[in-house]
Amino acid sequence: MTRAVSAARPGITRLATAVRLRPAHLPRSRTVRTWQYTAGAATAGLALAAGVVTVAGPFDANGQRTAERDRAAALERAGGADHGRPAGSTGVARPAPSAAPVLTGLGGITGAIGTKKTAPDGKTLSDVLGPLLDASELGDSHAAAVVDVTTGERLYAADAGKALTPASTTKIATAVAALSALGADHRLTTRAALEPDTGELVLVGGGDPTLTAHRNAGGWASLRTLADGTTRALRERGIDRVTLSYDTTLFSGPALHPIGVNDNLAAVSALSADEGRTDGSFSGPATRVGDPAADAAGKFAGYLESAGIKTTAPGPSKATTRAETLATVSSPPLSALVERMLTNSDNDIAEALARQTALAGGRPAGFAGGAQAIAIQLRKLGLPMSGASFHDGSGLDRDDRLTADLLTALLVKAGDPGRPGLRSVLTGLPVAGFTGTLTDRYADGASGLVRAKTGTLTGVNTLAGTVVDADGHLLAFAFMASGTTDPQAAQSALDRTATALAACGCR
């Protein structure tokens, strides 16, 4: 600024002189009012600014703003505020200290995290966790395991190889299998296709469980957007009337889960909007429509009608290979679907991802095919599958069996720096006291420290996830309980155990 003002001084002097001079024909006022002083000062200020900008210019020759260039240069130099320098001392001010990192990347223990050199000691963990897991609230059978995510070392085990009903912690296995089979960037596409000559418009389901008909799609694939694109394509072809059909043949097998009609899961279909929910909700139990595909097609028809395209009542069909795709909408990347599934314990997403895993492996996309595909993918990863048995992707089936050893191995695999495509398995876990199914838990415990997938069925309570202990080690844990009689008491007992693990500075 000093250089700029110096360079601008001659021009500023001329401008200031011009401001002081008055035309000869204007009479001099005897009294100068306050507003006149204000106006004069403002005029002079504007003139000064104009002169500086005119001479120095706001941009360098290369287009960079001068101030931005000077600030960037200043940031590259050491120094800054005087942080405790004694009065009267000389020399350059010491640089402002940098804050240490609060958190580090999963799989890496540096900086503020991981200040201790050794992992928790198994015997000490046993002393801490053993009595908590033996609590009567956890029923007549339980299993547990704790593993250091960085080293893969198992630090604690109690019947870790015992196969128990996992409930919704099954979704961890489903997530790892789907990401391994399809890739974290995979997207699911819903399309509208026009059959040549017949004028039949087919809404083809791509198995996207997050397709939405809400006006605000929130970043998910929108049925309304698909209808808008379809309308434009039809008008370009001079078509204003269609026979509307819908195609759900991507998935096979029974649509209803063995539990039957249930507020926790809609009939599984390759085409659905908002998971067939009837109350406008986004997650949790809700009454569902009987036929999600027909419901989605009916909404799609309504959007076309509103845009001036006449349709017949939609019915089931199958698009031929000759059908011309008019418009498409795609889901966010699979990693985003996995995070939503785990955070909200979304059964609809879980069953859809199990079927997508089956399709990737060339198997029938039903409950059985999805379960088989999950097991195949996990074996390919070299995970401990002894005693494991899958019957669905959501964990609603009471015949599912997993071990605490497998659950912790899945979490360690997801934390492997060499497998970044699995990272959403960890980032999707609910945060204690903050997100998803843990929002209302850990109020008096390890809020923000525990990230875990919950699992609850009648007589079954499970918890599996990660925690940073008092020594800064990232640990994976799995606690499984069977034969519980009070779900709330069992849940609290598991939370106390996870809180103790977070507080443990076990060496």
C-alpha positions in Angstrom: 0.0 0.0 0.0 2.9 2.4 0.8 4.3 1.8 -2.7 0.9 2.2 -4.3 0.1 5.5 -2.4 3.5 6.9 -3.3 3.0 6.2 -6.9 -0.4 7.6 -6.8 0.4 10.8 -4.9 0.7 13.2 -7.9 -2.6 12.1 -9.3 -4.2 12.3 -5.8 -3.0 15.8 -5.3 -4.5 16.9 -8.6 -7.8 15.2 -7.7 -7.8 16.8 -4.2 -7.2 20.2 -5.8 -10.0 19.7 -8.2 -12.3 18.9 -5.2 -11.3 22.2 -3.5 -11.8 24.3 -6.6 -15.3 25.7 -7.3 -16.8 27.1 -10.5 -16.6 30.9 -10.4 -20.2 31.5 -10.9 -21.2 29.7 -7.7 -21.5 32.1 -4.7 -19.6 31.3 -1.5 -21.8 30.2 1.3 -21.4 32.0 4.6 -22.3 28.9 6.6 -20.9 25.4 5.9 -23.4 22.8 7.2 -22.4 19.3 8.7 -23.8 17.5 5.6 -21.5 19.5 3.4 -18.4 18.4 5.5 -19.7 14.8 5.2 -20.2 15.1 1.4 -16.8 16.7 0.9 -15.1 14.0 3.0 -16.8 11.2 1.1 -15.9 12.8 -2.2 -12.3 13.1 -1.2 -12.3 9.5 0.1 -13.7 8.2 -3.2 -11.2 10.2 -5.1 -8.3 8.8 -3.0 -9.5 5.3 -3.5 -10.0 5.8 -7.3 -6.5 7.3 -7.6 -4.9 4.3 -5.8 -6.8 1.8 -7.9 -6.1 3.7 -11.1 -2.3 3.9 -10.5 -1.7 0.6 -8.7 -4.5 -1.4 -10.1 -6.3 -4.3 -8.3 -4.7 -6.9 -10.6 -1.1 -7.8 -11.5 -0.2 -8.3 -15.2 -1.0 -12.1 -14.8 -4.4 -11.4 -13.4 -3.7 -12.1 -9.8 -5.0 -9.6 -7.3 -2.2 -7.7 -5.7 -3.5 -8.1 -2.2 -3.9 -11.8 -2.7 -0.3 -12.0 -3.9 1.0 -10.1 -1.0 -1.0 -12.2 1.5 0.3 -15.4 0.0 3.8 -14.2 0.3 3.3 -13.2 3.9 1.9 -16.6 4.7 5.1 -18.2 3.4 7.2 -16.2 5.9 7.7 -17.2 9.5 6.5 -14.9 12.3 3.2 -13.5 13.3 1.8 -12.5 16.6 4.0 -12.0 19.6 3.4 -15.1 21.7 4.8 -14.3 25.1 7.9 -12.4 24.1 9.3 -10.4 27.0 8.7 -6.6 26.9 11.5 -4.7 25.3 13.1 -7.8 23.7 14.3 -7.5 20.1 14.2 -9.8 17.1 11.6 -11.3 14.9 8.4 -12.4 16.5 8.2 -16.1 17.0 5.8 -17.9 14.6 2.4 -18.8 15.8 2.3 -22.4 17.0 0.3 -24.9 15.0 -2.3 -27.0 16.7 -1.7 -30.7 16.8 -4.1 -32.9 14.8 -7.2 -33.8 16.7 -8.0 -36.9 14.7 -6.0 -38.9 12.2 -7.1 -41.0 9.2 -8.4 -44.4 9.9 -5.7 -47.0 9.9 -3.0 -44.4 10.7 -2.0 -43.6 14.3 0.1 -40.4 14.5 0.2 -37.1 16.1 -2.3 -36.5 18.9 -3.7 -39.9 18.4 -1.5 -42.8 19.3 0.9 -41.2 21.7 1.6 -44.5 23.4 3.9 -47.0 21.8 2.2 -50.2 23.0 -1.3 -51.6 22.4 -3.7 -52.4 25.3 -2.7 -55.5 27.2 -5.0 -58.5 26.9 -5.0 -59.4 30.5 -5.9 -55.9 31.6 -8.7 -55.8 29.1 -10.0 -59.1 30.4 -10.1 -57.7 33.9 -12.1 -54.7 32.6 -14.5 -56.3 30.1 -15.0 -59.7 31.7 -17.3 -58.7 34.6 -19.2 -56.3 32.3 -19.9 -59.0 29.8 -20.9 -61.5 32.5 -23.8 -59.2 33.5 -27.1 -61.0 33.9 -28.7 -58.4 31.5 -26.8 -60.0 28.6 -28.6 -63.3 28.9 -27.3 -66.9 28.9 -24.9 -66.7 26.1 -22.4 -64.1 24.9 -19.3 -63.7 22.8 -16.8 -60.9 22.4 -13.6 -59.9 20.7 -11.4 -56.8 20.6 -8.7 -56.2 17.9 -6.2 -53.5 17.3 -7.1 -52.1 13.9 -3.6 -50.9 13.1 -1.8 -54.2 13.8 -4.6 -56.7 13.5 -3.6 -58.2 16.8 -6.5 -59.7 18.8 -6.4 -58.2 22.3 -9.4 -59.9 23.9 -11.6 -62.8 23.2 -14.4 -64.5 25.0 -16.0 -67.3 22.9 -15.0 -65.2 19.8 -15.5 -68.3 17.6 -19.0 -69.0 18.8 -21.6 -68.5 16.1 -24.5 -66.5 17.4 -27.5 -64.6 15.9 -26.0 -61.3 14.8 -29.2 -59.3 14.1 -28.4 -56.1 12.2 -24.6 -56.3 12.7 -25.1 -58.6 9.6 -25.1 -55.4 7.6 -21.4 -54.9 8.2 -20.8 -58.2 6.3 -23.3 -57.1 3.6 -21.5 -53.8 3.2 -18.0 -55.4 2.9 -19.3 -57.9 0.3 -21.1 -55.4 -1.8 -18.2 -53.0 -1.9 -15.8 -55.8 -2.7 -18.0 -57.1 -5.5 -19.1 -53.8 -7.1 -16.6 -51.1 -6.1 -17.2 -48.0 -4.0 -18.0 -45.9 -7.1 -20.6 -48.2 -8.5 -24.0 -46.5 -9.2 -27.5 -48.0 -9.6 -29.5 -46.7 -12.6 -33.2 -46.4 -13.2 -34.3 -45.7 -16.8 -37.3 -45.1 -19.0 -37.2 -46.9 -22.4 -39.4 -46.6 -25.4 -40.2 -49.7 -27.4 -40.0 -49.1 -31.1 -43.3 -49.1 -33.1 -45.5 -50.0 -30.2 -45.4 -46.7 -28.3 -44.9 -48.6 -25.0 -42.9 -46.7 -22.4 -41.2 -49.0 -19.9 -40.0 -47.8 -16.5 -37.0 -50.1 -15.9 -36.0 -50.7 -12.3 -32.2 -50.8 -11.6 -32.5 -52.0 -8.0 -31.8 -48.6 -6.5 -33.4 -48.7 -3.0 -32.7 -44.9 -2.6 -34.8 -43.7 -5.5 -37.1 -41.0 -4.2 -40.2 -39.2 -5.3 -39.8 -36.4 -2.7 -39.7 -32.9 -4.2 -36.4 -32.4 -2.5 -34.3 -35.4 -3.5 -31.5 -34.5 -1.2 -28.9 -35.8 -3.6 -30.5 -39.1 -4.3 -31.8 -40.3 -7.6 -35.2 -38.5 -8.3 -38.2 -40.1 -9.9 -39.4 -36.6 -10.8 -36.2 -35.8 -12.6 -36.6 -39.0 -14.6 -40.1 -38.0 -15.5 -38.9 -34.6 -16.7 -36.2 -36.1 -18.9 -38.6 -38.6 -20.3 -41.2 -35.9 -21.1 -38.6 -33.9 -23.0 -37.5 -36.9 -25.0 -41.1 -37.8 -25.9 -41.9 -34.3 -27.0 -38.8 -34.2 -29.2 -40.3 -37.3 -31.0 -43.7 -35.7 -31.2 -45.3 -38.2 -28.8 -47.9 -37.1 -26.3 -49.5 -40.5 -25.4 -47.9 -43.7 -24.2 -48.7 -47.2 -22.9 -46.9 -47.2 -19.6 -45.3 -50.4 -18.2 -42.7 -51.2 -15.5 -40.0 -53.8 -15.4 -38.8 -55.4 -12.2 -37.1 -58.4 -13.6 -33.6 -57.5 -12.4 -34.4 -59.2 -9.1 -35.8 -62.7 -8.7 -37.2 -64.9 -6.0 -39.8 -64.1 -3.4 -40.3 -60.4 -2.7 -41.4 -60.9 0.9 -38.8 -61.6 3.6 -39.4 -64.7 5.7 -40.6 -62.5 8.5 -43.6 -61.5 6.3 -45.2 -58.1 6.0 -43.3 -55.9 8.4 -42.8 -52.2 9.0 -39.1 -52.7 9.0 -38.8 -53.9 5.4 -40.9 -53.4 2.2 -41.4 -56.1 -0.3 -38.0 -56.3 -2.1 -38.3 -55.0 -5.7 -35.9 -53.7 -8.4 -38.2 -50.7 -8.6 -39.4 -48.7 -5.7 -39.7 -45.1 -4.5 -38.9 -44.1 -1.0 -38.8 -47.8 0.0 -42.6 -47.9 -0.4 -43.1 -45.8 2.8 -46.5 -44.3 3.3 -45.7 -41.6 5.8 -43.0 -39.5 4.1 -40.3 -40.8 6.4 -36.7 -41.5 5.4 -35.7 -44.1 7.9 -37.0 -46.3 10.7 -40.1 -48.5 10.8 -43.1 -47.3 8.7 -46.1 -48.8 7.1 -45.3 -49.8 3.5 -47.3 -50.1 0.3 -48.2 -53.7 -0.8 -46.5 -53.3 -4.3 -43.6 -50.9 -4.3 -43.1 -51.2 -8.1 -46.7 -50.4 -9.0 -46.6 -47.5 -6.5 -43.5 -46.0 -8.1 -44.9 -46.5 -11.6 -48.1 -44.8 -10.6 -46.3 -41.8 -9.3 -44.2 -41.7 -12.5 -47.4 -41.7 -14.5 -48.7 -38.8 -12.5 -45.7 -36.7 -13.3 -46.0 -37.4 -17.0 -49.7 -36.5 -16.9 -48.9 -33.2 -15.2 -46.5 -32.5 -18.0 -49.1 -33.2 -20.7 -48.2 -36.8 -21.6 -51.2 -39.1 -21.5 -50.6 -42.6 -20.1 -52.4 -45.8 -19.6 -52.6 -47.3 -16.1 -49.1 -48.9 -15.6 -48.7 -52.7 -15.6 -45.8 -55.1 -15.3 -43.7 -55.9 -18.4 -40.2 -56.5 -19.6 -38.2 -54.1 -21.7 -36.7 -55.7 -24.8 -33.1 -55.2 -26.0 -34.5 -53.0 -28.8 -36.0 -50.5 -26.4 -34.5 -47.1 -26.7 -33.5 -45.4 -23.5 -35.0 -42.0 -23.2 -33.8 -40.9 -19.8 -31.9 -42.2 -16.8 -31.2 -41.3 -13.1 -28.4 -42.8 -11.1 -27.9 -43.3 -7.4 -25.0 -41.7 -5.6 -21.9 -44.0 -5.4 -22.3 -47.3 -3.6 -20.2 -45.9 -0.7 -22.9 -43.4 0.1 -25.6 -46.1 0.1 -23.4 -48.2 2.4 -23.1 -45.3 4.8 -26.8 -44.6 4.8 -27.5 -48.3 5.3 -25.2 -48.6 8.3 -26.1 -45.3 10.0 -29.8 -45.8 9.9 -29.8 -49.7 10.0 -31.7 -49.6 6.7 -33.1 -53.0 5.9 -34.3 -52.1 2.5 -30.9 -51.0 1.3 -29.3 -54.1 2.9 -31.5 -56.5 1.0 -31.0 -54.5 -2.3 -27.2 -54.6 -1.9 -27.3 -58.3 -1.2 -29.1 -58.8 -4.5 -26.7 -56.5 -6.3 -23.8 -58.6 -4.9 -25.5 -61.7 -6.3 -25.8 -60.1 -9.7 -22.2 -59.1 -9.7 -21.3 -62.8 -9.1 -23.7 -64.2 -11.7 -26.1 -65.6 -9.1 -29.9 -65.3 -8.9 -30.8 -62.0 -7.2 -33.1 -63.3 -4.5 -32.7 -63.8 -0.7 -30.8 -67.1 -1.2 -28.6 -65.9 -4.0 -27.7 -62.7 -2.1 -26.8 -64.7 1.0 -24.6 -67.1 -1.0 -22.9 -64.2 -2.8 -22.1 -62.4 0.5 -20.4 -65.6 1.9 -18.5 -66.1 -1.4 -17.1 -62.5 -1.3 -16.0 -62.8 2.3 -14.2 -66.0 1.7 -12.4 -64.4 -1.2 -11.1 -61.8 1.3 -9.7 -64.5 3.5 -12.0 -63.7 6.4 -12.7 -66.3 9.2 -15.9 -67.9 8.0 -16.1 -70.9 10.4 -19.6 -71.1 11.8 -21.0 -68.2 9.7 -24.3 -68.7 7.9 -26.2 -66.1 5.9 -29.8 -66.1 5.0 -30.4 -62.5 4.1 -28.5 -59.2 3.9 -30.3 -57.3 6.7 -30.0 -59.6 9.7 -33.7 -59.8 10.2 -33.6 -63.6 9.6 -33.0 -65.3 13.0 -31.2 -68.2 11.3 -28.2 -65.9 10.4 -25.1 -66.8 12.3 -21.9 -64.8 12.7 -19.0 -64.8 15.2 -17.4 -62.0 17.1 -14.1 -63.1 15.4 -15.6 -62.5 11.9 -17.2 -59.1 12.9 -14.0 -57.7 14.1 -12.1 -59.1 11.1 -14.6 -57.3 8.8 -13.9 -54.0 10.6 -10.1 -54.5 10.5 -10.4 -55.3 6.8 -12.3 -52.1 6.3 -9.6 -50.2 8.1 -6.8 -51.6 5.9 -5.1 -48.7 4.2 -4.6 -51.0 1.2 -8.4 -51.3 0.7 -9.7 -47.7 0.6 -12.8 -48.9 -1.2 -14.0 -50.4 2.0 -13.6 -47.3 4.1 -17.3 -46.3 4.0 -17.9 -49.4 6.2 -16.2 -47.5 9.1 -17.4 -44.0 8.2 -21.0 -45.2 8.0 -21.1 -46.6 11.5 -23.3 -44.5 13.8 -21.5 -42.2 16.2 -22.4 -42.6 19.8 -24.7 -39.8 21.0 -24.8 -38.1 17.6 -26.0 -40.1 14.6 -28.3 -42.9 13.4 -29.2 -45.7 15.8 -26.8 -44.4 18.5 -28.3 -40.8 18.6 -30.0 -41.4 21.9 -27.4 -43.6 23.5 -24.3 -42.9 25.5 -25.6 -39.7 27.0 -23.6 -40.6 30.2 -20.9 -42.6 28.4 -18.5 -42.4 25.5 -20.4 -39.9 23.3 -18.4 -39.3 20.1 -15.8 -41.9 20.9 -17.7 -45.1 20.0 -18.8 -45.8 16.4 -20.8 -49.0 16.2 -23.5 -50.9 14.4 -26.3 -52.0 16.6 -28.3 -55.2 16.4 -31.6 -56.0 18.1 -34.1 -58.9 17.8 -36.2 -60.5 20.4 -33.8 -62.1 22.8 -30.8 -60.8 20.8 -28.6 -57.7 21.4 -25.3 -57.0 19.6 -22.9 -54.2 19.1 -19.9 -54.1 16.8 -17.7 -51.1 15.8 -14.6 -49.1 16.6 -13.4 -47.0 19.5 -10.3 -44.9 20.2 -9.2 -45.9 23.7 -7.5 -43.7 26.3 -4.1 -44.4 24.8 -5.2 -43.3 21.3 -5.4 -46.8 19.8 -8.1 -47.5 17.2 -9.8 -50.7 18.3 -12.4 -52.9 16.6 -14.8 -54.7 18.9 -17.8 -57.0 18.7 -20.1 -57.8 21.6 -22.9 -60.4 21.1 -25.5 -61.5 23.5 -28.2 -64.1 23.1 -31.1 -65.1 25.4 -31.6 -61.5 26.7 -35.0 -60.8 28.3 -35.0 -57.0 28.7 -33.8 -55.3 25.5 -33.2 -51.9 27.1 -31.2 -53.4 30.0 -29.2 -55.5 27.6 -28.5 -52.4 25.4 -27.4 -50.4 28.4 -25.0 -53.3 29.4 -23.4 -53.3 26.0 -23.1 -49.5 26.1 -21.3 -49.7 29.5 -18.9 -52.2 28.1 -18.1 -50.1 25.0 -17.7 -47.1 27.3 -15.3 -49.0 29.5 -13.2 -50.0 26.5 -13.0 -46.3 25.4 -11.9 -45.3 28.9 -9.3 -48.1 29.2 -5.7 -47.0 29.2 -4.8 -50.7 29.3 -1.1 -51.4 28.9 
